[in-house]
Amino acid sequence: MKKRIIALVAASLAIVACDSLNTTQKPLEPKVRVDASTTDDQKFSYMLGVQFGGPSFRNIAIQLGEYFDVDYLAQGVVDNAKALKDTNFKVQMPMDSMKVLDSRFAEVSAERTKLARPDSATEMSFKGDIMKLRAYVDSVMNTLPVKRPAVVTYGEVKLSGKSTDMQKYSYVMGTQLQTMFHGVEKQFDQDFDGDFFLQGVRDACMNVLDTNFAVQMSNDSIKAINDRYVAKIRELMQKKREELMKQQAEAAAAQDSTNAPKDSAKTAETKAPAEAAADKK
């Protein structure tokens, strides 16, 4: 399921036309702010939220014809974080239900992609140029109708029998985004700030809905913090490699030390008969 969801959100980088956006959305105060007191780890968490959330939110609308519901997306992030820390806590969607949703929306995506494919004459004009074909499909996908997004409240939500398939799917994607965030934590061997990650996801989605809404970090700041942590992970990985090589060398040395007396004993055993024969002579 995860692979298919990621494929859906990564399939296109086209931007949905502005007339598809919800004009009734009210400004919302962020739950956390990026300011002078924000630590680098918090900025990095926020940056990950922006980078994970924005493309997913933008591209799924193109692929499926409707946006994720931001409140349900956020709830998936929150619940998955709880489930990772508390094995007694269960997310609101059982795995079987997730698979059914994944299958349904994969069909929707396939149908929309078919609508964007060129006719045979147009495709032949590309002469096998995959980049031209992809650009054509992306441009047509960008013109397909997209439902207006749900109003965002930043409130807690619960799935029920009345929840729409997109609300459920939004929740599932939220759990996947948080799983990706947790994967980064494991790479760095440390916990980052889940609240700032969630705010980054929310802000990135709001930026897609309203380009006048700015995320809380400039592109330059995002690049700077990204470069810093890329260098950090490279240094960490180098240390891990060096530590592994050290352990392997120590293990090899210990093995040699263990085998040495046995080799000496074997040498003594092989020499003994010869020496015995010499004594008899």
C-alpha positions as CSV (number, residue, x, y, z in Angstrom):
1,M,0.0,0.0,0.0
2,K,2.7,2.4,0.9
3,K,4.5,2.1,-2.4
4,R,1.3,2.8,-4.3
5,I,0.4,5.8,-2.2
6,I,3.9,7.3,-2.6
7,A,3.6,6.6,-6.4
8,L,0.4,8.5,-6.5
9,V,1.7,11.6,-4.8
10,A,5.0,11.6,-6.7
11,A,3.5,11.1,-10.1
12,S,3.3,14.8,-11.1
13,L,4.6,18.2,-10.1
14,A,2.0,20.2,-12.0
15,I,0.1,22.9,-10.1
16,V,-3.7,22.8,-10.0
17,A,-5.5,25.8,-11.4
18,C,-6.5,28.5,-8.9
19,D,-10.2,28.4,-9.7
20,S,-10.4,25.0,-8.1
21,L,-9.6,26.3,-4.7
22,N,-11.9,26.9,-1.8
23,T,-12.5,30.6,-1.4
24,T,-14.3,30.3,2.0
25,Q,-11.2,29.3,4.0
26,K,-10.6,31.5,6.9
27,P,-7.0,32.4,8.1
28,L,-5.8,30.1,10.9
29,E,-3.3,30.7,13.6
30,P,-0.4,28.2,13.7
31,K,-0.2,25.9,16.6
32,V,3.5,26.5,16.8
33,R,5.7,29.3,15.3
34,V,9.1,29.3,13.8
35,D,10.9,32.3,15.3
36,A,14.2,33.3,16.9
37,S,13.8,30.8,19.8
38,T,13.2,27.9,17.5
39,T,16.0,25.3,17.6
40,D,17.6,23.8,14.6
41,D,16.0,20.4,15.3
42,Q,12.6,22.1,15.4
43,K,13.3,23.9,12.1
44,F,14.4,20.7,10.5
45,S,11.2,19.0,11.7
46,Y,9.2,21.8,10.2
47,M,11.1,21.7,7.0
48,L,10.4,17.9,6.7
49,G,6.7,18.7,7.2
50,V,6.8,21.2,4.4
51,Q,8.7,19.0,2.0
52,F,6.6,15.9,2.7
53,G,3.2,17.6,3.0
54,G,3.2,20.1,0.1
55,P,3.9,17.9,-2.9
56,S,1.6,15.1,-1.5
57,F,-1.3,17.6,-1.1
58,R,-0.7,19.3,-4.5
59,N,-0.2,16.1,-6.6
60,I,-3.0,14.0,-5.2
61,A,-5.5,16.6,-6.4
62,I,-4.2,16.2,-9.9
63,Q,-4.1,12.4,-9.7
64,L,-7.5,11.9,-8.0
65,G,-9.5,15.0,-8.8
66,E,-9.8,16.1,-5.2
67,Y,-7.6,17.3,-2.4
68,F,-6.8,15.6,0.8
69,D,-8.8,16.8,3.8
70,V,-6.2,18.6,5.8
71,D,-7.8,18.0,9.2
72,Y,-8.0,14.2,8.6
73,L,-4.5,14.3,7.1
74,A,-3.2,15.9,10.3
75,Q,-5.2,13.5,12.5
76,G,-3.4,10.6,10.8
77,V,0.0,12.2,11.6
78,V,-1.0,12.6,15.3
79,D,-2.5,9.2,15.7
80,N,0.4,7.4,14.0
81,A,2.9,9.2,16.3
82,K,0.9,8.0,19.3
83,A,0.7,4.4,18.0
84,L,4.5,4.3,17.6
85,K,5.0,5.3,21.2
86,D,2.1,3.3,22.7
87,T,1.4,-0.2,21.4
88,N,-2.0,-0.2,23.1
89,F,-3.1,2.8,21.0
90,K,-4.5,1.8,17.6
91,V,-4.9,4.1,14.6
92,Q,-8.5,4.6,13.4
93,M,-8.2,2.6,10.2
94,P,-7.6,-1.2,10.1
95,M,-5.2,-2.5,7.5
96,D,-7.9,-4.2,5.5
97,S,-9.8,-1.0,5.1
98,M,-6.7,0.8,4.0
99,K,-6.1,-1.8,1.3
100,V,-9.6,-1.3,0.0
101,L,-9.2,2.5,-0.2
102,D,-5.8,2.1,-1.8
103,S,-7.3,-0.1,-4.5
104,R,-10.2,2.2,-5.2
105,F,-8.2,5.4,-5.5
106,A,-5.6,3.6,-7.7
107,E,-8.4,2.9,-10.1
108,V,-9.5,6.6,-10.0
109,S,-5.9,7.6,-10.7
110,A,-5.6,5.2,-13.7
111,E,-8.9,6.5,-15.2
112,R,-7.7,10.1,-15.0
113,T,-4.4,9.2,-16.5
114,K,-6.1,7.6,-19.4
115,L,-8.0,10.8,-20.1
116,A,-4.7,12.6,-20.3
117,R,-3.0,10.3,-22.7
118,P,-2.7,11.6,-26.3
119,D,-4.4,10.0,-29.3
120,S,-2.3,7.8,-31.5
121,A,-1.4,10.5,-34.0
122,T,-0.2,12.9,-31.3
123,E,1.8,10.2,-29.6
124,M,3.5,9.2,-32.8
125,S,4.5,12.9,-33.3
126,F,6.6,12.6,-30.2
127,K,8.7,9.9,-32.0
128,G,9.3,7.9,-28.8
129,D,10.5,10.9,-26.8
130,I,9.3,9.9,-23.2
131,M,9.9,13.4,-21.9
132,K,7.6,15.0,-24.4
133,L,4.9,12.4,-23.7
134,R,5.2,13.0,-20.0
135,A,5.1,16.8,-20.4
136,Y,1.9,16.4,-22.6
137,V,0.2,14.1,-20.0
138,D,1.1,16.5,-17.2
139,S,-0.3,19.5,-19.0
140,V,-3.6,17.7,-19.7
141,M,-3.8,16.4,-16.2
142,N,-3.5,19.9,-15.0
143,T,-6.7,20.9,-16.9
144,L,-8.9,18.1,-15.5
145,P,-11.5,19.1,-13.0
146,V,-10.7,19.1,-9.3
147,K,-13.2,19.3,-6.5
148,R,-13.0,22.2,-4.1
149,P,-11.1,21.3,-0.9
150,A,-12.8,21.0,2.5
151,V,-12.5,23.9,4.9
152,V,-9.6,23.5,7.3
153,T,-10.2,24.0,11.0
154,Y,-7.1,22.5,12.7
155,G,-9.6,20.6,14.9
156,E,-9.5,17.0,16.1
157,V,-11.5,14.6,13.9
158,K,-12.8,11.1,14.2
159,L,-13.5,8.6,11.4
160,S,-17.0,7.1,11.4
161,G,-19.4,5.4,9.1
162,K,-20.3,8.8,7.7
163,S,-16.7,9.7,6.8
164,T,-16.1,10.1,3.1
165,D,-13.6,7.9,1.2
166,M,-11.3,11.0,0.8
167,Q,-11.4,11.7,4.5
168,K,-10.4,8.1,5.2
169,Y,-7.7,8.3,2.5
170,S,-6.4,11.6,3.9
171,Y,-6.1,10.0,7.3
172,V,-4.2,7.0,5.8
173,M,-1.8,9.4,4.0
174,G,-1.2,11.2,7.3
175,T,-0.1,8.0,8.9
176,Q,2.3,7.4,6.0
177,L,3.8,10.9,6.3
178,Q,4.4,10.4,10.0
179,T,6.0,7.0,9.3
180,M,8.4,8.7,6.8
181,F,9.2,11.3,9.5
182,H,9.9,8.6,12.0
183,G,12.2,6.9,9.5
184,V,14.3,10.1,9.4
185,E,14.4,10.0,13.2
186,K,15.8,6.5,13.0
187,Q,18.4,7.6,10.5
188,F,19.7,10.3,12.8
189,D,19.3,8.1,16.0
190,Q,17.3,10.9,17.7
191,D,13.8,12.2,18.2
192,F,12.7,15.4,16.4
193,D,9.8,17.6,17.1
194,G,6.5,16.1,16.0
195,D,4.5,19.4,16.6
196,F,6.8,21.3,14.3
197,F,6.6,18.5,11.7
198,L,2.8,18.6,11.8
199,Q,2.8,22.4,11.5
200,G,5.0,22.1,8.5
201,V,2.5,19.7,6.9
202,R,-0.4,22.0,7.6
203,D,1.4,25.2,6.4
204,A,2.5,23.5,3.2
205,C,-1.1,22.4,2.5
206,M,-2.4,25.9,3.2
207,N,0.2,27.3,0.8
208,V,-1.1,25.1,-2.0
209,L,-4.7,26.3,-1.3
210,D,-3.7,29.9,-1.1
211,T,-0.4,31.1,-2.5
212,N,-0.7,34.3,-0.5
213,F,-0.3,32.1,2.6
214,A,3.5,31.8,3.2
215,V,5.1,29.0,5.1
216,Q,7.1,30.0,8.1
217,M,10.6,29.5,6.6
218,S,12.0,31.1,3.5
219,N,13.4,29.0,0.7
220,D,16.9,30.2,1.7
221,S,16.3,29.2,5.3
222,I,15.0,25.8,4.3
223,K,18.0,25.2,2.0
224,A,20.4,26.2,4.8
225,I,18.8,23.9,7.4
226,N,18.6,21.1,4.8
227,D,22.3,21.5,3.9
228,R,23.2,21.5,7.6
229,Y,21.4,18.2,8.3
230,V,22.6,16.6,5.1
231,A,26.2,17.2,6.3
232,K,25.2,15.9,9.7
233,I,23.8,12.7,8.4
234,R,26.8,12.1,6.2
235,E,29.1,12.6,9.2
236,L,27.0,10.3,11.3
237,M,27.0,7.6,8.6
238,Q,30.8,8.0,8.2
239,K,31.2,7.4,12.0
240,K,29.0,4.4,11.8
241,R,31.1,3.0,9.0
242,E,34.3,3.6,10.9
243,E,32.8,2.0,14.0
244,L,31.7,-1.0,12.0
245,M,35.1,-1.4,10.4
246,K,36.7,-1.2,13.9
247,Q,34.4,-3.8,15.2
248,Q,35.1,-6.1,12.3
249,A,38.9,-5.6,12.8
250,E,38.6,-6.4,16.5
251,A,36.5,-9.5,15.7
252,A,39.0,-10.7,13.2
253,A,41.9,-10.1,15.6
254,A,40.0,-12.0,18.3
255,Q,39.4,-14.9,15.9
256,D,43.1,-15.1,15.0
257,S,43.9,-15.1,18.7
258,T,41.5,-17.9,19.3
259,N,42.9,-20.0,16.5
260,A,46.5,-19.5,17.3
261,P,46.9,-22.1,20.1
262,K,45.0,-24.6,18.1
263,D,47.4,-24.2,15.2
264,S,50.4,-24.6,17.6
265,A,48.9,-27.7,19.0
266,K,48.3,-29.2,15.6
267,T,51.9,-28.4,14.6
268,A,53.1,-30.2,17.7
269,E,51.0,-33.2,17.0
270,T,52.3,-33.5,13.5
271,K,55.9,-33.2,14.6
272,A,55.6,-35.7,17.4
273,P,55.5,-38.9,15.2
274,A,58.6,-37.7,13.2
275,E,60.5,-37.0,16.4
276,A,59.5,-40.4,17.8
277,A,60.7,-42.1,14.7
278,A,64.1,-40.3,15.0
279,D,64.4,-41.4,18.5
280,K,63.9,-45.1,17.5
281,K,66.7,-44.8,15.0
